[in-house]
């Protein structure tokens, strides 16, 4: 039941490409059309609008400017594919029904586009629980007089509201707190990492102790002629067998107890 957000940030337009074919060739042989939906938050209610049908084997790309008249500034346009219709309005986030795969999950192409270049990655946005946490290491920072580095913290929850939490930024070398920022659920939260004084030998740690979010690391030149975007995997992705969620909790607990406020 993943969604595919359109990332529209920092004066760079977003686009998302959906595909109606599974991401592997051994788990699922579903070959029927899927509904395409746009879901967005307005007036403390989730709204969903059917955009059409995607036939088996087809691709379709959507751009952020297509939905400016529907989606309020600052809210996330959420695309989804579904075998079942979604409610027009709902007080809880609708659940698209999509063929299940887990290696990898069903994904879309999530990208950003300037006048001269594009950058993208293959991903999806799950529905996060109301309580959770984030521990992310950021090896993707790039340095140069014209380069800017950001982390985009993206979150969607069942509740149609913008609940606040705090993100802490640390240097992994000494585990000392460099600063914190307020973030909100059901938002694309933007934090400029250059503000914290990192250099080429530092490893930033981005931590949130009571909210789960997807961390996307976005670097660009000031004229947007060059851009890159990437995400880091959750700690459980380092574990192949056994209790992956238990291992993730253990890793997080170790780091949270060691990070000095």
C-alpha positions in Angstrom: 0.0 0.0 0.0 2.8 2.4 -0.8 2.4 5.9 -2.3 4.6 7.7 -4.7 5.0 11.4 -3.8 5.8 14.2 -6.2 8.8 16.1 -4.8 8.4 19.8 -5.5 11.0 21.7 -3.5 13.5 24.5 -3.5 12.2 26.0 -6.8 12.9 22.7 -8.6 9.9 21.0 -10.1 9.1 17.4 -9.2 7.9 14.5 -11.4 6.9 10.9 -10.7 6.7 8.0 -13.2 4.4 5.1 -12.4 4.8 1.6 -13.9 2.2 -1.2 -14.2 4.6 -4.1 -14.1 6.1 -5.8 -11.1 9.7 -5.0 -10.0 10.8 -8.6 -10.3 9.8 -11.6 -12.5 9.3 -14.3 -9.9 6.8 -13.1 -7.3 3.8 -11.8 -9.2 2.3 -12.2 -12.6 -0.5 -9.7 -12.3 -1.5 -8.4 -15.8 -4.6 -6.3 -15.3 -5.0 -2.5 -15.5 -4.6 -0.5 -12.3 -6.4 2.7 -11.3 -4.2 5.8 -10.9 -5.1 8.0 -8.0 -4.0 11.4 -6.6 -4.4 11.7 -2.8 -3.7 15.0 -1.0 -4.5 16.7 2.4 -6.9 19.6 2.5 -9.1 21.0 5.4 -8.0 18.2 7.7 -9.4 15.6 5.3 -7.7 13.2 2.8 -9.0 13.7 -0.8 -8.5 11.2 -3.6 -9.1 11.8 -7.3 -9.0 9.2 -10.0 -6.6 10.2 -12.8 -7.2 7.3 -15.1 -6.1 3.8 -15.7 -2.6 2.4 -16.3 -2.7 -0.7 -18.5 -0.4 -3.6 -18.0 3.1 -2.9 -19.2 2.5 0.9 -19.4 4.4 3.8 -17.9 3.0 7.3 -17.2 4.8 10.4 -15.8 3.1 13.1 -13.8 4.6 16.6 -13.1 4.0 18.8 -10.0 2.5 21.7 -12.1 -0.4 19.5 -13.2 -1.9 19.6 -9.7 -1.3 23.2 -8.6 -5.0 24.0 -8.8 -5.9 21.0 -6.5 -3.1 20.6 -4.0 -2.6 23.4 -1.5 0.9 24.9 -1.4 3.1 23.0 1.1 1.1 19.7 0.9 2.4 16.6 -0.7 0.8 15.3 -3.9 0.6 11.5 -3.4 0.2 9.2 -6.4 -0.9 5.6 -6.1 -1.8 2.6 -8.2 -4.7 0.5 -7.0 -6.8 -2.5 -8.0 -9.7 -1.1 -6.0 -11.4 2.4 -6.0 -10.4 4.8 -3.3 -12.9 7.0 -1.3 -13.3 10.6 -2.6 -12.9 11.9 1.0 -11.7 10.2 4.1 -10.6 11.0 7.7 -7.9 8.2 7.5 -5.4 7.8 4.7 -6.9 5.5 2.0 -5.3 2.1 1.4 -4.5 1.4 -2.3 -4.5 -2.3 -3.1 -1.6 -3.3 -5.2 0.0 -6.6 -6.1 2.4 -7.5 -3.4 6.1 -7.9 -3.9 8.9 -7.6 -1.3 12.2 -8.0 -3.2 12.0 -5.2 -4.0 8.8 -3.4 -3.2 6.7 -2.0 -6.1 8.4 1.3 -6.9 8.1 4.4 -9.0 10.7 6.8 -10.4 10.7 9.9 -8.1 12.6 12.8 -9.6 13.4 16.5 -9.7 13.8 18.6 -12.8 15.5 21.9 -13.5 15.8 23.8 -16.8 19.0 21.9 -17.7 19.1 18.6 -15.8 17.2 15.9 -13.9 17.9 13.6 -11.0 15.8 10.6 -9.7 15.8 7.4 -7.7 13.6 4.4 -7.6 11.4 4.5 -4.5 8.1 4.5 -2.7 6.6 6.1 0.5 5.0 3.8 3.0 2.4 4.8 5.6 4.3 5.4 8.8 3.0 4.6 12.3 2.1 7.4 14.6 5.1 6.6 16.8 8.5 5.6 15.4 12.1 6.9 15.0 14.7 7.8 12.5 18.4 7.1 12.5 20.2 8.0 9.2 23.8 8.5 8.3 24.5 10.9 5.4 27.6 10.0 3.4 26.2 11.8 0.3 27.3 15.4 1.1 29.2 17.2 -1.7 31.5 20.2 -1.3 32.3 23.2 -3.4 31.6 27.0 -3.3 28.5 26.6 -5.5 27.1 23.4 -4.0 24.2 23.2 -1.5 23.3 20.1 0.5 19.8 19.4 1.9 18.0 16.5 3.6 14.3 16.2 2.7 12.4 14.4 5.5 9.2 13.0 4.0 6.4 11.5 6.2 2.8 10.4 5.7 0.6 9.0 8.4 -3.0 7.8 8.7 -4.0 11.0 10.6 -4.8 14.0 8.3 -2.8 16.5 10.5 0.6 18.1 10.8 2.0 16.8 14.1 5.4 18.3 15.2 8.6 16.6 16.2 12.3 17.4 16.5 15.1 16.3 14.4 18.7 16.4 15.8 21.8 16.7 13.6 25.1 15.1 15.0 28.6 14.5 13.8 29.3 10.8 13.9 33.0 11.4 14.7 32.4 12.8 18.2 28.6 12.2 18.6 28.1 15.8 19.6 24.8 17.6 18.9 25.3 20.3 16.3 21.7 21.5 16.2 18.0 20.6 15.9 15.1 21.5 13.7 11.3 21.2 14.0 9.6 18.9 11.5 5.9 18.0 10.8 4.1 14.8 9.7 2.5 14.7 6.3 5.0 17.2 4.9 8.3 17.4 2.9 10.5 18.9 5.6 13.7 20.7 4.2 16.8 21.0 6.3 20.0 22.6 4.8 22.9 20.5 6.0 25.5 23.2 5.1 24.3 25.2 8.1 26.0 22.7 10.5 29.6 23.2 9.4 30.4 19.7 8.1 33.6 19.0 6.1 34.8 16.2 3.8 35.9 14.1 6.8 32.7 14.2 8.7 29.7 11.8 8.7 26.5 13.6 9.5 23.9 11.7 11.6 20.2 12.7 11.3 18.1 11.5 14.2 14.5 11.8 15.3 13.4 9.9 18.4 9.6 9.9 18.1 8.7 10.1 14.3 9.5 7.8 11.4 10.4 9.6 8.2 12.0 8.9 4.8 15.4 10.7 4.5 16.3 12.0 1.0 19.7 13.7 0.5 19.5 16.3 -2.2 22.6 18.2 -3.5 22.6 20.9 -6.2 24.6 23.7 -7.6 23.1 27.1 -6.9 22.1 27.5 -10.6 20.5 24.0 -10.6 22.8 22.9 -13.5 23.8 19.8 -11.6 21.7 17.9 -9.0 21.7 14.6 -7.2 19.2 12.8 -4.9 19.6 9.6 -2.9 18.2 8.0 0.2 19.7 5.9 2.9 18.3 2.5 3.9 16.9 1.7 7.3 19.3 -0.1 9.6 17.4 -3.4 9.2 18.5 -3.5 5.5 22.0 -4.4 6.8 20.5 -7.7 8.2 19.7 -10.6 5.8 18.3 -13.3 8.1 16.7 -13.6 11.5 14.8 -10.9 13.4 15.5 -7.8 11.2 13.3 -5.5 13.1 14.8 -6.6 16.4 18.3 -6.0 15.0 17.2 -2.5 13.8 15.9 -1.6 17.3 19.2 -2.8 18.8 21.2 -0.6 16.4 19.0 2.4 17.1 19.1 2.0 20.9 22.9 1.8 20.8 23.2 5.0 18.8 20.4 6.9 20.6 22.1 6.2 24.0 25.5 7.3 22.7 24.4 10.5 21.0 25.1 13.5 23.3 22.4 16.2 23.5 
